[in-house]
Amino acid sequence: MKTVASVVEQYLKTKPFLLSSLSEGIINLTSLARNIMPEIEMHLGKDIKQGAVVMALKRISEV
């Protein structure tokens, strides 16, 4: 079963500039979550909460 976090991580791996921006802390997590949510929902095949995407982004940015 795919999780929100795993799909977000896969998405970010295809966008290296987003990964570097996240690690530098120069990107707004809520705005990014809002922008990528439709694609994440499409991959999961269900509606998701924005907060779940924000948390996944936050965890990825702290690594």
HTML snippet that shows the backbone in 3Dmol.js (N, CA, C, O; Angstrom):
<script src="https://3Dmol.org/build/3Dmol-min.js"></script>
<div id="view" style="width:600px;height:400px;position:relative"></div>
<script>
const pdb = `
ATOM      1  N   MET A   1       0.838  -1.190   0.000  1.00  0.00           N
ATOM      2  CA  MET A   1       0.000   0.000   0.000  1.00  0.00           C
ATOM      3  C   MET A   1       0.882   1.252   0.000  1.00  0.00           C
ATOM      4  O   MET A   1       1.812   1.368   0.798  1.00  0.00           O
ATOM      5  N   LYS A   2       0.585   2.158  -0.881  1.00  0.00           N
ATOM      6  CA  LYS A   2       1.332   3.409  -0.962  1.00  0.00           C
ATOM      7  C   LYS A   2       0.884   4.335   0.161  1.00  0.00           C
ATOM      8  O   LYS A   2      -0.296   4.391   0.507  1.00  0.00           O
ATOM      9  N   THR A   3       1.836   5.051   0.715  1.00  0.00           N
ATOM     10  CA  THR A   3       1.520   6.049   1.731  1.00  0.00           C
ATOM     11  C   THR A   3       1.736   7.434   1.141  1.00  0.00           C
ATOM     12  O   THR A   3       2.411   7.596   0.124  1.00  0.00           O
ATOM     13  N   VAL A   4       1.155   8.420   1.794  1.00  0.00           N
ATOM     14  CA  VAL A   4       1.342   9.807   1.353  1.00  0.00           C
ATOM     15  C   VAL A   4       2.832  10.138   1.362  1.00  0.00           C
ATOM     16  O   VAL A   4       3.350  10.726   0.412  1.00  0.00           O
ATOM     17  N   ALA A   5       3.510   9.760   2.431  1.00  0.00           N
ATOM     18  CA  ALA A   5       4.935  10.078   2.556  1.00  0.00           C
ATOM     19  C   ALA A   5       5.760   9.447   1.440  1.00  0.00           C
ATOM     20  O   ALA A   5       6.654  10.091   0.890  1.00  0.00           O
ATOM     21  N   SER A   6       5.469   8.195   1.103  1.00  0.00           N
ATOM     22  CA  SER A   6       6.256   7.528   0.059  1.00  0.00           C
ATOM     23  C   SER A   6       6.001   8.147  -1.312  1.00  0.00           C
ATOM     24  O   SER A   6       6.926   8.282  -2.113  1.00  0.00           O
ATOM     25  N   VAL A   7       4.765   8.519  -1.582  1.00  0.00           N
ATOM     26  CA  VAL A   7       4.449   9.139  -2.873  1.00  0.00           C
ATOM     27  C   VAL A   7       5.068  10.534  -2.956  1.00  0.00           C
ATOM     28  O   VAL A   7       5.575  10.924  -4.007  1.00  0.00           O
ATOM     29  N   VAL A   8       5.031  11.282  -1.860  1.00  0.00           N
ATOM     30  CA  VAL A   8       5.659  12.612  -1.841  1.00  0.00           C
ATOM     31  C   VAL A   8       7.161  12.469  -2.071  1.00  0.00           C
ATOM     32  O   VAL A   8       7.750  13.240  -2.828  1.00  0.00           O
ATOM     33  N   GLU A   9       7.776  11.494  -1.424  1.00  0.00           N
ATOM     34  CA  GLU A   9       9.215  11.282  -1.593  1.00  0.00           C
ATOM     35  C   GLU A   9       9.553  10.914  -3.040  1.00  0.00           C
ATOM     36  O   GLU A   9      10.526  11.421  -3.597  1.00  0.00           O
ATOM     37  N   GLN A  10       8.761  10.045  -3.640  1.00  0.00           N
ATOM     38  CA  GLN A  10       8.977   9.675  -5.043  1.00  0.00           C
ATOM     39  C   GLN A  10       8.827  10.899  -5.949  1.00  0.00           C
ATOM     40  O   GLN A  10       9.612  11.093  -6.876  1.00  0.00           O
ATOM     41  N   TYR A  11       7.822  11.714  -5.674  1.00  0.00           N
ATOM     42  CA  TYR A  11       7.593  12.922  -6.470  1.00  0.00           C
ATOM     43  C   TYR A  11       8.802  13.858  -6.380  1.00  0.00           C
ATOM     44  O   TYR A  11       9.261  14.390  -7.391  1.00  0.00           O
ATOM     45  N   LEU A  12       9.309  14.051  -5.163  1.00  0.00           N
ATOM     46  CA  LEU A  12      10.429  14.972  -4.974  1.00  0.00           C
ATOM     47  C   LEU A  12      11.703  14.461  -5.633  1.00  0.00           C
ATOM     48  O   LEU A  12      12.541  15.258  -6.057  1.00  0.00           O
ATOM     49  N   LYS A  13      11.858  13.156  -5.724  1.00  0.00           N
ATOM     50  CA  LYS A  13      13.044  12.602  -6.385  1.00  0.00           C
ATOM     51  C   LYS A  13      13.063  12.943  -7.871  1.00  0.00           C
ATOM     52  O   LYS A  13      14.125  12.963  -8.493  1.00  0.00           O
ATOM     53  N   THR A  14      11.897  13.211  -8.434  1.00  0.00           N
ATOM     54  CA  THR A  14      11.842  13.600  -9.846  1.00  0.00           C
ATOM     55  C   THR A  14      12.064  15.101 -10.027  1.00  0.00           C
ATOM     56  O   THR A  14      12.196  15.583 -11.152  1.00  0.00           O
ATOM     57  N   LYS A  15      12.102  15.832  -8.921  1.00  0.00           N
ATOM     58  CA  LYS A  15      12.290  17.289  -8.955  1.00  0.00           C
ATOM     59  C   LYS A  15      13.448  17.672  -8.027  1.00  0.00           C
ATOM     60  O   LYS A  15      13.205  18.147  -6.917  1.00  0.00           O
ATOM     61  N   PRO A  16      14.693  17.476  -8.454  1.00  0.00           N
ATOM     62  CA  PRO A  16      15.838  17.729  -7.569  1.00  0.00           C
ATOM     63  C   PRO A  16      15.923  19.168  -7.058  1.00  0.00           C
ATOM     64  O   PRO A  16      16.421  19.402  -5.957  1.00  0.00           O
ATOM     65  N   PHE A  17      15.445  20.126  -7.840  1.00  0.00           N
ATOM     66  CA  PHE A  17      15.494  21.518  -7.390  1.00  0.00           C
ATOM     67  C   PHE A  17      14.604  21.728  -6.167  1.00  0.00           C
ATOM     68  O   PHE A  17      14.913  22.562  -5.316  1.00  0.00           O
ATOM     69  N   LEU A  18      13.504  20.982  -6.069  1.00  0.00           N
ATOM     70  CA  LEU A  18      12.648  21.086  -4.887  1.00  0.00           C
ATOM     71  C   LEU A  18      13.338  20.485  -3.672  1.00  0.00           C
ATOM     72  O   LEU A  18      13.255  21.034  -2.573  1.00  0.00           O
ATOM     73  N   LEU A  19      14.020  19.358  -3.864  1.00  0.00           N
ATOM     74  CA  LEU A  19      14.745  18.739  -2.751  1.00  0.00           C
ATOM     75  C   LEU A  19      15.800  19.683  -2.186  1.00  0.00           C
ATOM     76  O   LEU A  19      15.928  19.814  -0.969  1.00  0.00           O
ATOM     77  N   SER A  20      16.551  20.337  -3.057  1.00  0.00           N
ATOM     78  CA  SER A  20      17.586  21.252  -2.570  1.00  0.00           C
ATOM     79  C   SER A  20      16.965  22.467  -1.883  1.00  0.00           C
ATOM     80  O   SER A  20      17.489  22.944  -0.876  1.00  0.00           O
ATOM     81  N   SER A  21      15.862  22.966  -2.416  1.00  0.00           N
ATOM     82  CA  SER A  21      15.180  24.106  -1.790  1.00  0.00           C
ATOM     83  C   SER A  21      14.628  23.730  -0.423  1.00  0.00           C
ATOM     84  O   SER A  21      14.681  24.530   0.511  1.00  0.00           O
ATOM     85  N   LEU A  22      14.098  22.517  -0.301  1.00  0.00           N
ATOM     86  CA  LEU A  22      13.590  22.055   0.989  1.00  0.00           C
ATOM     87  C   LEU A  22      14.715  21.956   2.006  1.00  0.00           C
ATOM     88  O   LEU A  22      14.563  22.395   3.146  1.00  0.00           O
ATOM     89  N   SER A  23      15.838  21.384   1.603  1.00  0.00           N
ATOM     90  CA  SER A  23      16.945  21.208   2.540  1.00  0.00           C
ATOM     91  C   SER A  23      17.532  22.545   2.977  1.00  0.00           C
ATOM     92  O   SER A  23      18.065  22.659   4.081  1.00  0.00           O
ATOM     93  N   GLU A  24      17.438  23.556   2.118  1.00  0.00           N
ATOM     94  CA  GLU A  24      17.932  24.888   2.467  1.00  0.00           C
ATOM     95  C   GLU A  24      16.907  25.703   3.251  1.00  0.00           C
ATOM     96  O   GLU A  24      17.232  26.759   3.795  1.00  0.00           O
ATOM     97  N   GLY A  25      15.673  25.213   3.308  1.00  0.00           N
ATOM     98  CA  GLY A  25      14.636  25.905   4.068  1.00  0.00           C
ATOM     99  C   GLY A  25      14.126  27.172   3.402  1.00  0.00           C
ATOM    100  O   GLY A  25      13.663  28.085   4.086  1.00  0.00           O
ATOM    101  N   ILE A  26      14.203  27.241   2.083  1.00  0.00           N
ATOM    102  CA  ILE A  26      13.803  28.468   1.384  1.00  0.00           C
ATOM    103  C   ILE A  26      12.478  28.321   0.653  1.00  0.00           C
ATOM    104  O   ILE A  26      12.137  29.145  -0.196  1.00  0.00           O
ATOM    105  N   ILE A  27      11.732  27.277   0.980  1.00  0.00           N
ATOM    106  CA  ILE A  27      10.463  27.047   0.296  1.00  0.00           C
ATOM    107  C   ILE A  27       9.356  26.913   1.338  1.00  0.00           C
ATOM    108  O   ILE A  27       9.553  26.310   2.393  1.00  0.00           O
ATOM    109  N   ASN A  28       8.215  27.470   1.038  1.00  0.00           N
ATOM    110  CA  ASN A  28       7.068  27.410   1.937  1.00  0.00           C
ATOM    111  C   ASN A  28       6.396  26.045   1.791  1.00  0.00           C
ATOM    112  O   ASN A  28       5.897  25.704   0.719  1.00  0.00           O
ATOM    113  N   LEU A  29       6.385  25.268   2.877  1.00  0.00           N
ATOM    114  CA  LEU A  29       5.873  23.898   2.823  1.00  0.00           C
ATOM    115  C   LEU A  29       4.384  23.839   2.508  1.00  0.00           C
ATOM    116  O   LEU A  29       3.943  22.969   1.758  1.00  0.00           O
ATOM    117  N   THR A  30       3.612  24.751   3.072  1.00  0.00           N
ATOM    118  CA  THR A  30       2.168  24.740   2.846  1.00  0.00           C
ATOM    119  C   THR A  30       1.837  25.058   1.389  1.00  0.00           C
ATOM    120  O   THR A  30       0.968  24.421   0.793  1.00  0.00           O
ATOM    121  N   SER A  31       2.518  26.027   0.828  1.00  0.00           N
ATOM    122  CA  SER A  31       2.285  26.373  -0.579  1.00  0.00           C
ATOM    123  C   SER A  31       2.700  25.238  -1.504  1.00  0.00           C
ATOM    124  O   SER A  31       2.004  24.932  -2.472  1.00  0.00           O
ATOM    125  N   LEU A  32       3.832  24.615  -1.206  1.00  0.00           N
ATOM    126  CA  LEU A  32       4.281  23.489  -2.019  1.00  0.00           C
ATOM    127  C   LEU A  32       3.288  22.337  -1.917  1.00  0.00           C
ATOM    128  O   LEU A  32       2.958  21.708  -2.922  1.00  0.00           O
ATOM    129  N   ALA A  33       2.813  22.060  -0.707  1.00  0.00           N
ATOM    130  CA  ALA A  33       1.831  20.985  -0.515  1.00  0.00           C
ATOM    131  C   ALA A  33       0.578  21.255  -1.335  1.00  0.00           C
ATOM    132  O   ALA A  33       0.043  20.354  -1.981  1.00  0.00           O
ATOM    133  N   ARG A  34       0.118  22.485  -1.307  1.00  0.00           N
ATOM    134  CA  ARG A  34      -1.081  22.855  -2.062  1.00  0.00           C
ATOM    135  C   ARG A  34      -0.870  22.635  -3.565  1.00  0.00           C
ATOM    136  O   ARG A  34      -1.788  22.213  -4.268  1.00  0.00           O
ATOM    137  N   ASN A  35       0.326  22.920  -4.045  1.00  0.00           N
ATOM    138  CA  ASN A  35       0.621  22.779  -5.473  1.00  0.00           C
ATOM    139  C   ASN A  35       0.776  21.332  -5.918  1.00  0.00           C
ATOM    140  O   ASN A  35       0.389  20.988  -7.035  1.00  0.00           O
ATOM    141  N   ILE A  36       1.331  20.483  -5.068  1.00  0.00           N
ATOM    142  CA  ILE A  36       1.583  19.104  -5.493  1.00  0.00           C
ATOM    143  C   ILE A  36       0.468  18.140  -5.108  1.00  0.00           C
ATOM    144  O   ILE A  36       0.467  16.993  -5.557  1.00  0.00           O
ATOM    145  N   MET A  37      -0.476  18.578  -4.289  1.00  0.00           N
ATOM    146  CA  MET A  37      -1.559  17.694  -3.839  1.00  0.00           C
ATOM    147  C   MET A  37      -2.318  17.004  -4.968  1.00  0.00           C
ATOM    148  O   MET A  37      -2.562  15.802  -4.867  1.00  0.00           O
ATOM    149  N   PRO A  38      -2.703  17.698  -6.036  1.00  0.00           N
ATOM    150  CA  PRO A  38      -3.447  16.997  -7.097  1.00  0.00           C
ATOM    151  C   PRO A  38      -2.682  15.808  -7.682  1.00  0.00           C
ATOM    152  O   PRO A  38      -3.265  14.759  -7.955  1.00  0.00           O
ATOM    153  N   GLU A  39      -1.386  15.979  -7.870  1.00  0.00           N
ATOM    154  CA  GLU A  39      -0.594  14.874  -8.423  1.00  0.00           C
ATOM    155  C   GLU A  39      -0.446  13.734  -7.413  1.00  0.00           C
ATOM    156  O   GLU A  39      -0.483  12.563  -7.791  1.00  0.00           O
ATOM    157  N   ILE A  40      -0.282  14.065  -6.148  1.00  0.00           N
ATOM    158  CA  ILE A  40      -0.167  13.040  -5.104  1.00  0.00           C
ATOM    159  C   ILE A  40      -1.483  12.273  -5.000  1.00  0.00           C
ATOM    160  O   ILE A  40      -1.483  11.046  -4.898  1.00  0.00           O
ATOM    161  N   GLU A  41      -2.603  12.998  -5.026  1.00  0.00           N
ATOM    162  CA  GLU A  41      -3.919  12.345  -4.973  1.00  0.00           C
ATOM    163  C   GLU A  41      -4.134  11.437  -6.181  1.00  0.00           C
ATOM    164  O   GLU A  41      -4.729  10.366  -6.058  1.00  0.00           O
ATOM    165  N   MET A  42      -3.654  11.861  -7.336  1.00  0.00           N
ATOM    166  CA  MET A  42      -3.801  11.044  -8.537  1.00  0.00           C
ATOM    167  C   MET A  42      -3.025   9.731  -8.389  1.00  0.00           C
ATOM    168  O   MET A  42      -3.519   8.668  -8.763  1.00  0.00           O
ATOM    169  N   HIS A  43      -1.813   9.812  -7.845  1.00  0.00           N
ATOM    170  CA  HIS A  43      -1.005   8.605  -7.659  1.00  0.00           C
ATOM    171  C   HIS A  43      -1.608   7.674  -6.612  1.00  0.00           C
ATOM    172  O   HIS A  43      -1.529   6.452  -6.741  1.00  0.00           O
ATOM    173  N   LEU A  44      -2.214   8.257  -5.572  1.00  0.00           N
ATOM    174  CA  LEU A  44      -2.808   7.436  -4.514  1.00  0.00           C
ATOM    175  C   LEU A  44      -4.207   6.953  -4.874  1.00  0.00           C
ATOM    176  O   LEU A  44      -4.661   5.922  -4.378  1.00  0.00           O
ATOM    177  N   GLY A  45      -4.881   7.692  -5.730  1.00  0.00           N
ATOM    178  CA  GLY A  45      -6.237   7.326  -6.112  1.00  0.00           C
ATOM    179  C   GLY A  45      -7.277   7.651  -5.062  1.00  0.00           C
ATOM    180  O   GLY A  45      -8.348   7.045  -5.034  1.00  0.00           O
ATOM    181  N   LYS A  46      -6.963   8.612  -4.190  1.00  0.00           N
ATOM    182  CA  LYS A  46      -7.920   9.023  -3.164  1.00  0.00           C
ATOM    183  C   LYS A  46      -7.607  10.446  -2.720  1.00  0.00           C
ATOM    184  O   LYS A  46      -6.526  10.976  -2.980  1.00  0.00           O
ATOM    185  N   ASP A  47      -8.584  11.050  -2.043  1.00  0.00           N
ATOM    186  CA  ASP A  47      -8.386  12.391  -1.497  1.00  0.00           C
ATOM    187  C   ASP A  47      -7.493  12.303  -0.268  1.00  0.00           C
ATOM    188  O   ASP A  47      -7.564  11.347   0.505  1.00  0.00           O
ATOM    189  N   ILE A  48      -6.660  13.311  -0.103  1.00  0.00           N
ATOM    190  CA  ILE A  48      -5.782  13.365   1.057  1.00  0.00           C
ATOM    191  C   ILE A  48      -5.875  14.746   1.680  1.00  0.00           C
ATOM    192  O   ILE A  48      -6.349  15.697   1.059  1.00  0.00           O
ATOM    193  N   LYS A  49      -5.415  14.837   2.915  1.00  0.00           N
ATOM    194  CA  LYS A  49      -5.425  16.120   3.612  1.00  0.00           C
ATOM    195  C   LYS A  49      -4.118  16.858   3.355  1.00  0.00           C
ATOM    196  O   LYS A  49      -3.050  16.256   3.248  1.00  0.00           O
ATOM    197  N   GLN A  50      -4.234  18.154   3.261  1.00  0.00           N
ATOM    198  CA  GLN A  50      -3.060  18.988   3.022  1.00  0.00           C
ATOM    199  C   GLN A  50      -2.038  18.816   4.138  1.00  0.00           C
ATOM    200  O   GLN A  50      -0.834  18.822   3.885  1.00  0.00           O
ATOM    201  N   GLY A  51      -2.508  18.664   5.355  1.00  0.00           N
ATOM    202  CA  GLY A  51      -1.609  18.494   6.493  1.00  0.00           C
ATOM    203  C   GLY A  51      -0.722  17.270   6.375  1.00  0.00           C
ATOM    204  O   GLY A  51       0.422  17.284   6.829  1.00  0.00           O
ATOM    205  N   ALA A  52      -1.242  16.208   5.768  1.00  0.00           N
ATOM    206  CA  ALA A  52      -0.446  14.990   5.582  1.00  0.00           C
ATOM    207  C   ALA A  52       0.716  15.251   4.629  1.00  0.00           C
ATOM    208  O   ALA A  52       1.822  14.751   4.833  1.00  0.00           O
ATOM    209  N   VAL A  53       0.458  16.032   3.596  1.00  0.00           N
ATOM    210  CA  VAL A  53       1.516  16.361   2.636  1.00  0.00           C
ATOM    211  C   VAL A  53       2.531  17.294   3.288  1.00  0.00           C
ATOM    212  O   VAL A  53       3.735  17.133   3.087  1.00  0.00           O
ATOM    213  N   VAL A  54       2.064  18.257   4.057  1.00  0.00           N
ATOM    214  CA  VAL A  54       2.967  19.188   4.747  1.00  0.00           C
ATOM    215  C   VAL A  54       3.884  18.419   5.695  1.00  0.00           C
ATOM    216  O   VAL A  54       5.086  18.678   5.740  1.00  0.00           O
ATOM    217  N   MET A  55       3.327  17.477   6.450  1.00  0.00           N
ATOM    218  CA  MET A  55       4.139  16.695   7.386  1.00  0.00           C
ATOM    219  C   MET A  55       5.166  15.851   6.643  1.00  0.00           C
ATOM    220  O   MET A  55       6.312  15.743   7.080  1.00  0.00           O
ATOM    221  N   ALA A  56       4.770  15.256   5.534  1.00  0.00           N
ATOM    222  CA  ALA A  56       5.719  14.465   4.741  1.00  0.00           C
ATOM    223  C   ALA A  56       6.854  15.357   4.240  1.00  0.00           C
ATOM    224  O   ALA A  56       8.022  14.970   4.291  1.00  0.00           O
ATOM    225  N   LEU A  57       6.510  16.540   3.759  1.00  0.00           N
ATOM    226  CA  LEU A  57       7.531  17.478   3.288  1.00  0.00           C
ATOM    227  C   LEU A  57       8.457  17.899   4.424  1.00  0.00           C
ATOM    228  O   LEU A  57       9.671  17.991   4.241  1.00  0.00           O
ATOM    229  N   LYS A  58       7.886  18.151   5.584  1.00  0.00           N
ATOM    230  CA  LYS A  58       8.687  18.571   6.740  1.00  0.00           C
ATOM    231  C   LYS A  58       9.673  17.485   7.136  1.00  0.00           C
ATOM    232  O   LYS A  58      10.842  17.766   7.398  1.00  0.00           O
ATOM    233  N   ARG A  59       9.204  16.251   7.180  1.00  0.00           N
ATOM    234  CA  ARG A  59      10.086  15.138   7.551  1.00  0.00           C
ATOM    235  C   ARG A  59      11.192  14.949   6.523  1.00  0.00           C
ATOM    236  O   ARG A  59      12.343  14.698   6.881  1.00  0.00           O
ATOM    237  N   ILE A  60      10.849  15.067   5.259  1.00  0.00           N
ATOM    238  CA  ILE A  60      11.852  14.912   4.202  1.00  0.00           C
ATOM    239  C   ILE A  60      12.878  16.046   4.264  1.00  0.00           C
ATOM    240  O   ILE A  60      14.067  15.821   4.039  1.00  0.00           O
ATOM    241  N   SER A  61      12.423  17.252   4.565  1.00  0.00           N
ATOM    242  CA  SER A  61      13.332  18.400   4.595  1.00  0.00           C
ATOM    243  C   SER A  61      14.300  18.343   5.771  1.00  0.00           C
ATOM    244  O   SER A  61      15.363  18.962   5.726  1.00  0.00           O
ATOM    245  N   GLU A  62      13.947  17.610   6.818  1.00  0.00           N
ATOM    246  CA  GLU A  62      14.802  17.518   8.003  1.00  0.00           C
ATOM    247  C   GLU A  62      15.867  16.441   7.874  1.00  0.00           C
ATOM    248  O   GLU A  62      16.768  16.353   8.708  1.00  0.00           O
ATOM    249  N   VAL A  63      15.770  15.632   6.846  1.00  0.00           N
ATOM    250  CA  VAL A  63      16.740  14.533   6.684  1.00  0.00           C
ATOM    251  C   VAL A  63      18.004  15.027   6.047  1.00  0.00           C
ATOM    252  O   VAL A  63      18.933  14.248   5.832  1.00  0.00           O
TER     253      VAL A  63
END
`;
const viewer = $3Dmol.createViewer("view");
viewer.addModel(pdb, "pdb");
viewer.setStyle({}, {cartoon: {color: "spectrum"}});
viewer.zoomTo();
viewer.render();
</script>
